[in-house]
Amino acid sequence: MNAGIIGQAAGLFAVTNIDDILILALFFAQGAGRRGSTVRIVAGQYLGFTAILVVAVAAGFGATFLPEAAIPYLGLLPLALGLKAAWQAWKNHRDGEDEEEAASGGPGVLAVAAVTLANGGDNIGVYVPVFATAGLGGMSVYVVVFLLLVAVWCLAGRFFATRPVIARVLSRWGHLLLPVVLIAIGALILIEGGAFGL
């Protein structure tokens, strides 16, 4: 495996799933002291994230049938998602609302999977153009790295569940980091692909 693409995959996973650490921490905190809760949370996270990957890979294959000149314009999707997230963060700040990451339904497998999948819409929007431009070999590396990093994210979520100070910091600033990252990824895809003559 190419070390460069492994690093890119790890970086992409990290920036698109930063908010999942907080959600996982909330699930682990909710399941504290309940027998089997760790296994249910990890299984649910894998189930939900696998569903995200299936959709993104399928869409990535579909996107490869686009004319080559159209592929860089897929960067508009994460750019739009980033702008939407920035707008939502600004609106919530202006209205004085707190970002609440609800872990409704308890730490059951299906509840965790549903929250992971619902929270992964922005991931799909970012992964599709990256997968479409990576080719089959590159896409396979991304998928393997992502699935390995889900385990790391679960460990991190469990770790943070026992450190309330860190969880509060992520809760306060995580909603600001995501829009910046999405906008940067969208702009990078547009620029590297030469969209709009950039």
Contact map, one row per residue, 1 for C-alpha under 8 A:
111011000000000000000000000000000000000000000000000000000000000000000000000000000000000000000000000000000000000000000000000000000000000000001000000000000000000000000000000000000000000000000000000000
111111000000000000000000000000000000000000000000000000000000000000000000000000000000000000000000000000000000000000000000000000000000000000000000000000000000000000000000000000000000000000000000000000
111111100000000000000000000000000000000000000000000000000000000000000000000000000000000000000000000000000000000000000000000000000000000000000000000000000000000000000000000000000000000000000000000000
011111110000000000000000000000000000000000000000000000000000000000000000000000000000000000000000000000000000000000000000000000000000000000000000000000000000000000000000000000000000000000000000000000
111111111000000000000000000000000000000000000000000000000000000000000000000000000000000000000000000000000000000000000000000000000000000001001100000000000000000000000000000000000000000000000000000000
111111111100000000000000000000000000000000000000000000000000000000000000000000000000000000000000000000000000000000000000000000000000000000001100100000000000000000000000000000000000000000000000000000
001111111110000000000000000000000000000000000000000000000000000000000000000000000000000000000000000000000000000000000000000000000000000000000000000000000000000000000000000000000000000000000000000000
000111111111000000000000000000000000000000000000000000000000000000000000000000000000000000000000000000000000000000000000000000000000000000000000000000000000000000000000000000000000000000000000000000
000011111111100000000000000000000000000000000000000000000000000000000000000000000000000000000000000000000000000000000000000000000000000000001100110000000000000000000000000000000000000000000000000000
000001111111110000000000000000000000000000000000000000000000000000000000000000000000000000000000000000000000000000000000000000000000000000000000110010000000000000000000000000000000000000000000000000
000000111111111000000000000000000000000000000000000000000000000000000000000000000000000000000000000000000000000000000000000000000000000000000000000000000000000000000000000000000000000000000000000000
000000011111111100000000000000000000000000000000000000000000000000000000000000000000000000000000000000000000000000000000000000000000000000000000000000000000000000000000000000000000000000000000000000
000000001111111110000000000000000000000000000000000000000000000000000000000000000000000000000000000000000000000000000000000000000000000000000000010010000000000000000000000000000000000000000000000000
000000000111111111000000000000000000000000000000000000000000000000000000000000000000000000000000000000000000000000000000000000000000000000000000000000000000000000000000000000000000000000000000000000
000000000011111111000000000000000000000000000000000000000000000000000000000000000000000000000000000000000000000000000000000000000000000000000000000000000000000000000000000000000100100000000000000000
000000000001111111100000000000000000000000000000000000000000000000000000000000000000000000000000000000000000000000000000011000000000000000000000000000000000000000000000000000000100110000000000000000
000000000000111111111000000000000000000000000000000000000000000000000000000000000000000000000000000000000000000000000000001000000000000000000000000000000000000000000000000000000000000000000000000000
000000000000011111111100000000000000000000000000000000000000000000000000000000000000000000000000000000000000000000000000000000000000000000000000000000000000000000000000000001000100000000000000000000
000000000000000111111110000000000000000000000000000000000000000000000000000000000000000000000000000000000000000000000000000000000000000000000000000000000000000000000000010001100100000000000000000000
000000000000000011111111000000000000000000000000000000000000000000000000000000000000000000000000000000000000000000010010000000000000000000000000000000001000000000000000000000000000000000000000000000
000000000000000011111111100000000000000000000000000000000000000000000000000000000000000000000000000000000000000000000000000000000000000000000000000000001101100100000000000000000000000000000000000000
000000000000000001111111110000000000000000000000000000000000000000000000000000000000000000000000000010000000000000000000000000000000000000000000000000000000100100000010011000000000000000000000000000
000000000000000000111111111000000000000000000000000000000000000000000000000000000000000000000000000011100000000000000000000000000000000000000000000000000000100000000000000000000000000000000000000000
000000000000000000011111111100000000000010000000000000000000000000000000000000000000000000000000000000000000000000000000000000000000000000000000000000001100110010000000000000000000000000000000000000
000000000000000000001111111110000000000000000000000000000000000000000000000000000000000000000000000000000000000000000000000000000000000000000000000000000001111110000010000000000000000000000000000000
000000000000000000000111111111000000000000000000000000000000000000000000000000000000000000000000000000100000000000000000000000000000000000000000000000000000100010000000000000000000000000000000000000
000000000000000000000011111111100000000010000000000000000000000000000000000000000000000000000000000000100110000100000000000000000000000000000000000000000000000000000000000000000000000000000000000000
000000000000000000000001111111110000110010000000000000000000000000000000000000000000000000000000000000000010000000000000000000000000000000000000000000000000110010000000000000000000000000000000000000
000000000000000000000000111111110000000000000000000000000000000000000000000000000000000000000000000000000000000000000000000000000000000000000000000000000000010011000000000000000000000000000000000000
000000000000000000000000011111110000000000000000000000000000000000000000000000000000000000000000000000000110000000000000000000000000000000000000000000000000000000000000000000000000000000000000000000
000000000000000000000000001111111100110000000000000000000000000000000000000000000000000000000000000000000110000000000000000000000000000000000000000000000000000000000000000000000000000000000000000000
000000000000000000000000000111111100100000000000000000000000000000000000000000000000000000000000000000000000000000000000000000000000000000000000000000000000000000000000000000000000000000000000000000
000000000000000000000000000000111110000000000000000000000000000000000000000000000000000000000000000000000000000000000000000000000000000000000000000000000000000000000000000000000000000000000000000000
000000000000000000000000000000111111100000000000000000000000000000000000000000000000000000000000000000000000000000000000000000000000000000000000000000000000000000000000000000000000000000000000000000
000000000000000000000000000000001111110000000000000000000000000000000000000000000000000000000000000000000000000000000000000000000000000000000000000000000000000000000000000000000000000000000000000000
000000000000000000000000000000000111111100000000000000000000000000000000000000000000000000000000000000000000000000000000000000000000000000000000000000000000000000000000000000000000000000000000000000
000000000000000000000000000100110111111110000000000000000000000000000000000000000000000000000000000000000011000000000000000000000000000000000000000000000000000000000000000000000000000000000000000000
000000000000000000000000000100100011111111000000000000000000000000000000000000000000000000000000000000000000000000000000000000000000000000000000000000000000000000000000000000000000000000000000000000
000000000000000000000000000000000001111111100000000000000000000000000000000000000000000000000000000000000000000000000000000000000000000000000000000000000000000000000000000000000000000000000000000000
000000000000000000000000000000000001111111110000000000000000000000000000000000000000000000000000000000000011100000000000000000000000000000000000000000000000000000000000000000000000000000000000000000
000000000000000000000001001100000000111111111000000000000000000000000000000000000000000000000000000000000011100100000000000000000000000000000000000000000000000000000000000000000000000000000000000000
000000000000000000000000000000000000011111111100000000000000000000000000000000000000000000000000000000000000100000000000000000000000000000000000000000100100000000000000000000000000000000000000000000
000000000000000000000000000000000000001111111110000000000000000000000000000000000000000000000000000000000000100010000000000000000000000000000000000000000000000000000000000000000000000000000000000000
000000000000000000000000000000000000000111111111000000000000000000000000000000000000000000000000000000000001111111010000000000000000000000000000000000000000000000000000000000000000000000000000000000
000000000000000000000000000000000000000011111111100000000000000000000000000000000000000000000000000000000000100110010000000000000000000000000000000001000100000000000000000000000000000000000000000000
000000000000000000000000000000000000000001111111110000000000000000000000000000000000000000000000000000000000000010000000000000000000000000000000001001000000000000000000000000000000000000000000000000
000000000000000000000000000000000000000000111111111000000000000000000000000000000000000000000000000000000000000010000000000000000000000000000000000000000000000000000000000000000000000000000000000000
000000000000000000000000000000000000000000011111111100000000000000000000000000000000000000000000000000000000000111111000000000000000000000000000000000000000000000000000000000000000000000000000000000
000000000000000000000000000000000000000000001111111110000000000000000000000000000000000000000000000000000000000010011001000000000000000000000000000001000000000000000000000000000000000000000000000000
000000000000000000000000000000000000000000000111111111000000000000000000000000000000000000000000000000000000000000000000000000000000000000000000001000000000000000000000000000000000000000000000000000
000000000000000000000000000000000000000000000011111111100000000000000000000000000000000000000000000000000000000000001000000000000000000000000000000000000000000000000000000000000000000000000000000000
000000000000000000000000000000000000000000000001111111110000000000000000000000000000000000000000000000000000000000001001101100000000000000000000000000000000000000000000000000000000000000000000000000
000000000000000000000000000000000000000000000000111111111000000000000000000000000000000000000000000000000000000000000000000100000000000000000010000000000000000000000000000000000000000000000000000000
000000000000000000000000000000000000000000000000011111111100000000000000000000000000000000000000000000000000000000000000000000000000000000000000000000000000000000000000000000000000000000000000000000
000000000000000000000000000000000000000000000000001111111110000000000000000000000000000000000000000000000000000000000000000100000000000000000000000000000000000000000000000000000000000000000000000000
000000000000000000000000000000000000000000000000000111111111000000000000000000000000000000000000000000000000000000000000000110110010000000000000000000000000000000000000000000000000000000000000000000
000000000000000000000000000000000000000000000000000011111111100000000000000000000000000000000000000000000000000000000000000000010010000000100000000000000000000000000000000000000000000000000000000000
000000000000000000000000000000000000000000000000000001111111110000000000000000000000000000000000000000000000000000000000000000000000000000000000000000000000000000000000000000000000000000000000000000
000000000000000000000000000000000000000000000000000000111111111000000000000000000000000000000000000000000000000000000000000000010000000000000000000000000000000000000000000000000000000000000000000000
000000000000000000000000000000000000000000000000000000011111111100000000000000000000000000000000000000000000000000000000000000111111000000000000000000000000000000000000000000000000000000000000000000
000000000000000000000000000000000000000000000000000000001111111110000000000000000000000000000000000000000000000000000000000000000011000000000000000000000000000000000000000000000000000000000000000000
000000000000000000000000000000000000000000000000000000000111111111000000000000000000000000000000000000000000000000000000000000000000000000000000000000000000000000000000000000000000000000000000000000
000000000000000000000000000000000000000000000000000000000011111111000010000000000000000000000000000000000000000000000000000000011001000000000000000000000000000000000000000000000000000000000000000000
000000000000000000000000000000000000000000000000000000000001111111110010000000000000000000000000000000000000000000000000000000000001100000000000000000000000000000000000000000000000000000000000000000
000000000000000000000000000000000000000000000000000000000000111111100000000000000000000000000000000000000000000000000000000000000000000000000000000000000000000000000000000000000000000000000000000000
000000000000000000000000000000000000000000000000000000000000011111110110000000000000000000000000000000000000000000000000000000000000000000000000000000000000000000000000000000000000000000000000000000
000000000000000000000000000000000000000000000000000000000000000111111110000000000000000000000000000000000000000000000000000000000000000000000000000000000000000000000000000000000000000000000000000000
000000000000000000000000000000000000000000000000000000000000000101111110000000000000000000000000000000000000000000000000000000000000000000000000000000000000000000000000000000000000000000000000000000
000000000000000000000000000000000000000000000000000000000000000000111111000000000000000000000000000000000000000000000000000000000000000000000000000000000000000000000000000000000000000000000000000000
000000000000000000000000000000000000000000000000000000000000000001111111110000000000000000000000000000000000000000000000000000000000000000000000000000000000000000000000000000000000000000000000000000
000000000000000000000000000000000000000000000000000000000000001101111111110000000000000000000000000000000000000000000000000000001001100000000000000000000000000000000000000000000000000000000000100000
000000000000000000000000000000000000000000000000000000000000000000001111111000000000000000000000000000000000000000000000000000001000000000000000000000000000000000000000000000000000000000001111111000
000000000000000000000000000000000000000000000000000000000000000000000111111100000000000000000000000000000000000000000000000000000000000000000000000000000000000000000000000000000000000000001100101000
000000000000000000000000000000000000000000000000000000000000000000000111111111000000000000000000000000000000000000000000000000001000000000000000000000000000000000000000000000000000000001001100000000
000000000000000000000000000000000000000000000000000000000000000000000001111111100000000000000000000000000000000000000000000001001000000000000000000000000000000000000000000000000000000011111100000000
000000000000000000000000000000000000000000000000000000000000000000000000111111110000000000000000000000000000000000000000000000000000000000000000000000000000000000000000000000000000000001100100000000
000000000000000000000000000000000000000000000000000000000000000000000000011111111000000000000000000000000000000000000000000011000000000000000000000000000000000000000000000000000000000001000000000000
000000000000000000000000000000000000000000000000000000000000000000000000011111111100000000000000000000000000000000000000010011000000000000000000000000000000000000000000000000000000011011000000000000
000000000000000000000000000000000000000000000000000000000000000000000000001111111110000000000000000000000000000000000000000000000000000000000000000000000000000000000000000000000000011111100000000000
000000000000000000000000000000000000000000000000000000000000000000000000000111111111000000000000000000000000000000000000000000000000000000000000000000000000000000000000000000000000001000000000000000
000000000000000000000000000000000000000000000000000000000000000000000000000011111111100000000000000000000000000000000000010010000000000000000000000000000000000000000000000000000010011000000000000000
000000000000000000000000000000000000000000000000000000000000000000000000000001111111110000000000000000000000000000000000000000000000000000000000000000000000000000000000000000000111111000000000000000
000000000000000000000000000000000000000000000000000000000000000000000000000000111111111000000000000000000000000000000000000000000000000000000000000000000000000000000000000000000010001000000000000000
000000000000000000000000000000000000000000000000000000000000000000000000000000011111111100000000000000000000000000000000000000000000000000000000000000000000000000000000000000000010000000000000000000
000000000000000000000000000000000000000000000000000000000000000000000000000000001111111110000000000000000000000000000000000000000000000000000000000000000000000000000000000000100110000000000000000000
000000000000000000000000000000000000000000000000000000000000000000000000000000000111111111000000000000000000000000000000000000000000000000000000000000000000000000000000000000010011000000000000000000
000000000000000000000000000000000000000000000000000000000000000000000000000000000011111111100000000000000000000000000000000000000000000000000000000000000000000000000000000000000000000000000000000000
000000000000000000000000000000000000000000000000000000000000000000000000000000000001111111110000000000000000000000000000000000000000000000000000000000000000000000000000000000000000000000000000000000
000000000000000000000000000000000000000000000000000000000000000000000000000000000000111111111000000000000000000000000000000000000000000000000000000000000000000000000000000000110000000000000000000000
000000000000000000000000000000000000000000000000000000000000000000000000000000000000011111111100000000000000000000000000000000000000000000000000000000000000000000000000000000000000000000000000000000
000000000000000000000000000000000000000000000000000000000000000000000000000000000000001111111110000000000000000000000000000000000000000000000000000000000000000000000000000000000000000000000000000000
000000000000000000000000000000000000000000000000000000000000000000000000000000000000000111111111111000000000000000000000000000000000000000000000000000000000000000000000000000000000000000000000000000
000000000000000000000000000000000000000000000000000000000000000000000000000000000000000011111111110000000000000000000000000000000000000000000000000000000000000000000000000000000000000000000000000000
000000000000000000000000000000000000000000000000000000000000000000000000000000000000000001111111100000000000000000000000000000000000000000000000000000000000000000000000000000000000000000000000000000
000000000000000000000000000000000000000000000000000000000000000000000000000000000000000000111111100000000000000000000000000000000000000000000000000000000000000000000000000000000000000000000000000000
000000000000000000000000000000000000000000000000000000000000000000000000000000000000000000011111110000000000000000000000000000000000000000000000000000000000000000000000000000000000000000000000000000
000000000000000000000000000000000000000000000000000000000000000000000000000000000000000000011111111000000000000000000000000000000000000000000000000000000000000000000000000000000000000000000000000000
000000000000000000000000000000000000000000000000000000000000000000000000000000000000000000011001111100000000000000000000000000000000000000000000000000000000000000000000000000000000000000000000000000
000000000000000000000000000000000000000000000000000000000000000000000000000000000000000000010000111110000000000000000000000000000000000000000000000000000000000000000000001100100000000000000000000000
000000000000000000000000000000000000000000000000000000000000000000000000000000000000000000000000011111000000000000000000000000000000000000000000000000000000000000000000001000000000000000000000000000
000000000000000000000110000000000000000000000000000000000000000000000000000000000000000000000000001111100000000000000000000000000000000000000000000000000000000000000000000000000000000000000000000000
000000000000000000000010000000000000000000000000000000000000000000000000000000000000000000000000000111110000000000000000000000000000000000000000000000000000000000000000000000000000000000000000000000
000000000000000000000010011000000000000000000000000000000000000000000000000000000000000000000000000011111110000000100000000000000000000000000000000000000000000000000000000000000000000000000000000000
000000000000000000000000000000000000000000000000000000000000000000000000000000000000000000000000000001111100001000000000000000000000000000000000000000000000000000000000000000000000000000000000000000
000000000000000000000000000000000000000000000000000000000000000000000000000000000000000000000000000000111111001000000000000000000000000000000000000000000000000000000000000000000000000000000000000000
000000000000000000000000001001100000000000000000000000000000000000000000000000000000000000000000000000111111001100000000000000000000000000000000000000000000000000000000000000000000000000000000000000
000000000000000000000000001101100000100110000000000000000000000000000000000000000000000000000000000000101111101100000000000000000000000000000000000000000000000000000000000000000000000000000000000000
000000000000000000000000000000000000100110010000000000000000000000000000000000000000000000000000000000001111111100000000000000000000000000000000000000000000000000000000000000000000000000000000000000
000000000000000000000000000000000000000111111000000000000000000000000000000000000000000000000000000000000011111110000000000000000000000000000000000000000000000000000000000000000000000000000000000000
000000000000000000000000000000000000000000010000000000000000000000000000000000000000000000000000000000000001111111000000000000000000000000000000000000000000000000000000000000000000000000000000000000
000000000000000000000000000000000000000000010000000000000000000000000000000000000000000000000000000000011111111111100000000000000000000000000000000000000000000000000000000000000000000000000000000000
000000000000000000000000001000000000000010011001000000000000000000000000000000000000000000000000000000000111111111110000000000000000000000000000000000000000000000000000000000000000000000000000000000
000000000000000000000000000000000000000000111111100000000000000000000000000000000000000000000000000000000000111111111000000000000000000000000000000000000000000000000000000000000000000000000000000000
000000000000000000000000000000000000000000010001000000000000000000000000000000000000000000000000000000000000011111111100000000000000000000000000000000000000000000000000000000000000000000000000000000
000000000000000000000000000000000000000000000001000000000000000000000000000000000000000000000000000000100000001111111110000000000000000000000000000000000000000000000000000000000000000000000000000000
000000000000000000010000000000000000000000011001100000000000000000000000000000000000000000000000000000000000000111111111000000000000000000000000000000000000000000000000000000000000000000000000000000
000000000000000000000000000000000000000000000001101100000000000000000000000000000000000000000000000000000000000011111111100000000000000000000000000000000000000000000000000000000000000000000000000000
000000000000000000000000000000000000000000000000000000000000000000000000000000000000000000000000000000000000000001111111100000000000000000000000000000000000000000000000000000000000000000000000000000
000000000000000000010000000000000000000000000000000000000000000000000000000000000000000000000000000000000000000000111111110000000000000000000000000000000000000000000000000000000000000000000000000000
000000000000000000000000000000000000000000000000100100000000000000000000000000000000000000000000000000000000000000011111111100000000000000000000000000000000000000000000000000000000000000000000000000
000000000000000000000000000000000000000000000000000100000000000000000000000000000000000000000000000000000000000000001111111110000000000000000000000000000000000000000000000000000000000000000000000000
000000000000000100000000000000000000000000000000000000000000000000000000000001001000000000000000000000000000000000000011111111000000000000000000000000000000000000000000000000000000000000000000000000
000000000000000110000000000000000000000000000000000100000000000000000000000000000000000000000000000000000000000000000001111111100000000000000000000000000000000000000000000000000000000000000000000000
000000000000000000000000000000000000000000000000000110110000000000000000000000000000000000000000000000000000000000000001111111110000000000000000000000000000000000000000000000000000000000000000000000
000000000000000000000000000000000000000000000000000000010000000000000000000011001000000000000000000000000000000000000000111111111000000000000000000000000000000000000000000000000000000000000000000000
000000000000000000000000000000000000000000000000000000000000000000000000001011000000000000000000000000000000000000000000011111111100000000000000000000000000000000000000000000000000010011000000000000
000000000000000000000000000000000000000000000000000000010001000000000000000000000000000000000000000000000000000000000000001111111110000000000000000000000000000000000000000000000000000000000000000000
000000000000000000000000000000000000000000000000000000011011001000000000000000000000000000000000000000000000000000000000000111111111000000000000000000000000000000000000000000000000000000000000000000
000000000000000000000000000000000000000000000000000000000001001000000011011000000000000000000000000000000000000000000000000011111111100000000000000000000000000000000000000000000000000000001000000000
000000000000000000000000000000000000000000000000000000000001000000000000000000000000000000000000000000000000000000000000000001111111110000000000000000000000000000000000000000000000000000001000000000
000000000000000000000000000000000000000000000000000000011001100000000000000000000000000000000000000000000000000000000000000000111111111001100000000000000000000000000000000000000000000000000000000000
000000000000000000000000000000000000000000000000000000000001101100000010000000000000000000000000000000000000000000000000000000011111111000000000000000000000000000000000000000000000000000000000000000
000000000000000000000000000000000000000000000000000000000000000100000010000000000000000000000000000000000000000000000000000000001111111000000000000000000000000000000000000000000000000000000000000000
000000000000000000000000000000000000000000000000000000000000000000000000000000000000000000000000000000000000000000000000000000000111111111100000000000000000000000000000000000000000000000000000000000
000000000000000000000000000000000000000000000000000000000000000000000000000000000000000000000000000000000000000000000000000000000011111111100000000000000000000000000000000000000000000000000000000000
000000000000000000000000000000000000000000000000000000000000000000000000000000000000000000000000000000000000000000000000000000000000011111110000000000000000000000000000000000000000000000000000000000
000000000000000000000000000000000000000000000000000000000000000000000000000000000000000000000000000000000000000000000000000000000000011111111000000000000000000000000000000000000000000000000000000000
000010000000000000000000000000000000000000000000000000000000000000000000000000000000000000000000000000000000000000000000000000000010011111111100000000000000000000000000000000000000000000000000000000
000000000000000000000000000000000000000000000000000000001000000000000000000000000000000000000000000000000000000000000000000000000010011111111110000000000000000000000000000000000000000000000000000000
000000000000000000000000000000000000000000000000000000000000000000000000000000000000000000000000000000000000000000000000000000000000000111111111000000000000000000000000000000000000000000000000000000
100011001000000000000000000000000000000000000000000000000000000000000000000000000000000000000000000000000000000000000000000000000000000011111111100000000000000000000000000000000000000000000000000000
000011001000000000000000000000000000000000000000000000000000000000000000000000000000000000000000000000000000000000000000000000000000000001111111110000000000000000000000000000000000000000000000000000
000000000000000000000000000000000000000000000000000010000000000000000000000000000000000000000000000000000000000000000000000000000000000000111111111000000000000000000000000000000000000000000000000000
000000000000000000000000000000000000000000000000000000000000000000000000000000000000000000000000000000000000000000000000000000000000000000011111111100000000000000000000000000000000000000000000000000
000001001100000000000000000000000000000000000000000000000000000000000000000000000000000000000000000000000000000000000000000000000000000000001111111110000000000000000000000000000000000000000000000000
000000001100100000000000000000000000000000000000000000000000000000000000000000000000000000000000000000000000000000000000000000000000000000000111111111000000000000000000000000000000000000000000000000
000000000000000000000000000000000000000000000100010000000000000000000000000000000000000000000000000000000000000000000000000000000000000000000011111111100000000000000000000000000000000000000000000000
000000000000000000000000000000000000000000000000000000000000000000000000000000000000000000000000000000000000000000000000000000000000000000000001111111110000000000000000000000000000000000000000000000
000000000100100000000000000000000000000000000000000000000000000000000000000000000000000000000000000000000000000000000000000000000000000000000000111111111000000000000000000000000000000000000000000000
000000000000000000000000000000000000000000001100100000000000000000000000000000000000000000000000000000000000000000000000000000000000000000000000011111111100000000000000000000000000000000000000000000
000000000000000000000000000000000000000001000000000000000000000000000000000000000000000000000000000000000000000000000000000000000000000000000000001111111110000000000000000000000000000000000000000000
000000000000000000000000000000000000000000000000000000000000000000000000000000000000000000000000000000000000000000000000000000000000000000000000000111111111000000000000000000000000000000000000000000
000000000000000000011001000000000000000000000000000000000000000000000000000000000000000000000000000000000000000000000000000000000000000000000000000011111111100000000000000000000000000000000000000000
000000000000000000001001000000000000000001001000000000000000000000000000000000000000000000000000000000000000000000000000000000000000000000000000000001111111110000000000000000000000000000000000000000
000000000000000000000000000000000000000000000000000000000000000000000000000000000000000000000000000000000000000000000000000000000000000000000000000000111111111000000000000000000000000000000000000000
000000000000000000001000100000000000000000000000000000000000000000000000000000000000000000000000000000000000000000000000000000000000000000000000000000011111111100000000000000000000000000000000000000
000000000000000000001111110100000000000000000000000000000000000000000000000000000000000000000000000000000000000000000000000000000000000000000000000000001111111110000000000000000000000000000000000000
000000000000000000000001100110000000000000000000000000000000000000000000000000000000000000000000000000000000000000000000000000000000000000000000000000000111111111000000000000000000000000000000000000
000000000000000000000000100000000000000000000000000000000000000000000000000000000000000000000000000000000000000000000000000000000000000000000000000000000011111111100000000000000000000000000000000000
000000000000000000001100100000000000000000000000000000000000000000000000000000000000000000000000000000000000000000000000000000000000000000000000000000000001111111110110000000000000000000000000000000
000000000000000000000001110110000000000000000000000000000000000000000000000000000000000000000000000000000000000000000000000000000000000000000000000000000000111111110010000000000000000000000000000000
000000000000000000000000000010000000000000000000000000000000000000000000000000000000000000000000000000000000000000000000000000000000000000000000000000000000011111110000000000000000000000000000000000
000000000000000000000000000000000000000000000000000000000000000000000000000000000000000000000000000000000000000000000000000000000000000000000000000000000000001111111110000000000000000000000000000000
000000000000000000000000000000000000000000000000000000000000000000000000000000000000000000000000000000000000000000000000000000000000000000000000000000000000000111111111000000000000000000000000000000
000000000000000000000000000000000000000000000000000000000000000000000000000000000000000000000000000000000000000000000000000000000000000000000000000000000000000000111111100000000000000000000000000000
000000000000000000000000000000000000000000000000000000000000000000000000000000000000000000000000000000000000000000000000000000000000000000000000000000000000000100111111110000000000000000000000000000
000000000000000000000100100000000000000000000000000000000000000000000000000000000000000000000000000000000000000000000000000000000000000000000000000000000000000110111111111000000000000000000000000000
000000000000000000000000000000000000000000000000000000000000000000000000000000000000000000000000000000000000000000000000000000000000000000000000000000000000000000011111111100000000000000000000000000
000000000000000000000000000000000000000000000000000000000000000000000000000000000000000000000000000000000000000000000000000000000000000000000000000000000000000000001111111111000000000000000000000000
000000000000000000100100000000000000000000000000000000000000000000000000000000000000000000000000000000000000000000000000000000000000000000000000000000000000000000000111111111000000000000000000000000
000000000000000000000100000000000000000000000000000000000000000000000000000000000000000000000000001100000000000000000000000000000000000000000000000000000000000000000011111111100000000000000000000000
000000000000000000000000000000000000000000000000000000000000000000000000000000000000000000000000001000000000000000000000000000000000000000000000000000000000000000000001111111100000000000000000000000
000000000000000000000000000000000000000000000000000000000000000000000000000000000000000000000000000000000000000000000000000000000000000000000000000000000000000000000000111111111000000000000000000000
000000000000000001100000000000000000000000000000000000000000000000000000000000000000000000000000000000000000000000000000000000000000000000000000000000000000000000000000111111111100000000000000000000
000000000000000000100000000000000000000000000000000000000000000000000000000000000000100010000000001000000000000000000000000000000000000000000000000000000000000000000000001111111110000000000000000000
000000000000000000000000000000000000000000000000000000000000000000000000000000000000010010000000000000000000000000000000000000000000000000000000000000000000000000000000000011111111000000000000000000
000000000000000000000000000000000000000000000000000000000000000000000000000000000000000000000000000000000000000000000000000000000000000000000000000000000000000000000000000011111111100000000000000000
000000000000001101100000000000000000000000000000000000000000000000000000000000000100100000000000000000000000000000000000000000000000000000000000000000000000000000000000000001111111110000000000000000
000000000000000000000000000000000000000000000000000000000000000000000000000000001111110000000000000000000000000000000000000000000000000000000000000000000000000000000000000000111111111000000000000000
000000000000000000000000000000000000000000000000000000000000000000000000000000000100010000000000000000000000000000000000000000000000000000000000000000000000000000000000000000011111111100000000000000
000000000000001100000000000000000000000000000000000000000000000000000000000000000100000000000000000000000000000000000000000000000000000000000000000000000000000000000000000000001111111110000000000000
000000000000000100000000000000000000000000000000000000000000000000000000000001101100000000000000000000000000000000000000000001000000000000000000000000000000000000000000000000000111111111000000000000
000000000000000000000000000000000000000000000000000000000000000000000000000001111110000000000000000000000000000000000000000000000000000000000000000000000000000000000000000000000011111111100000000000
000000000000000000000000000000000000000000000000000000000000000000000000000000100000000000000000000000000000000000000000000000000000000000000000000000000000000000000000000000000001111111110000000000
000000000000000000000000000000000000000000000000000000000000000000000000001001100000000000000000000000000000000000000000000001000000000000000000000000000000000000000000000000000000111111111000000000
000000000000000000000000000000000000000000000000000000000000000000000000011111100000000000000000000000000000000000000000000001000000000000000000000000000000000000000000000000000000011111111100000000
000000000000000000000000000000000000000000000000000000000000000000000000001100100000000000000000000000000000000000000000000000000000000000000000000000000000000000000000000000000000001111111110000000
000000000000000000000000000000000000000000000000000000000000000000000000001000000000000000000000000000000000000000000000000000000000000000000000000000000000000000000000000000000000000111111111000000
000000000000000000000000000000000000000000000000000000000000000000000001111000000000000000000000000000000000000000000000000000001100000000000000000000000000000000000000000000000000000011111111100000
000000000000000000000000000000000000000000000000000000000000000000000001111100000000000000000000000000000000000000000000000000000000000000000000000000000000000000000000000000000000000001111111111101
000000000000000000000000000000000000000000000000000000000000000000000001000000000000000000000000000000000000000000000000000000000000000000000000000000000000000000000000000000000000000000111111111001
000000000000000000000000000000000000000000000000000000000000000000000001000000000000000000000000000000000000000000000000000000000000000000000000000000000000000000000000000000000000000000011111111000
000000000000000000000000000000000000000000000000000000000000000000000011100000000000000000000000000000000000000000000000000000000000000000000000000000000000000000000000000000000000000000001111111000
000000000000000000000000000000000000000000000000000000000000000000000001000000000000000000000000000000000000000000000000000000000000000000000000000000000000000000000000000000000000000000000111111111
000000000000000000000000000000000000000000000000000000000000000000000001100000000000000000000000000000000000000000000000000000000000000000000000000000000000000000000000000000000000000000000111111111
000000000000000000000000000000000000000000000000000000000000000000000000000000000000000000000000000000000000000000000000000000000000000000000000000000000000000000000000000000000000000000000100011111
000000000000000000000000000000000000000000000000000000000000000000000000000000000000000000000000000000000000000000000000000000000000000000000000000000000000000000000000000000000000000000000000011111
000000000000000000000000000000000000000000000000000000000000000000000000000000000000000000000000000000000000000000000000000000000000000000000000000000000000000000000000000000000000000000000110011111
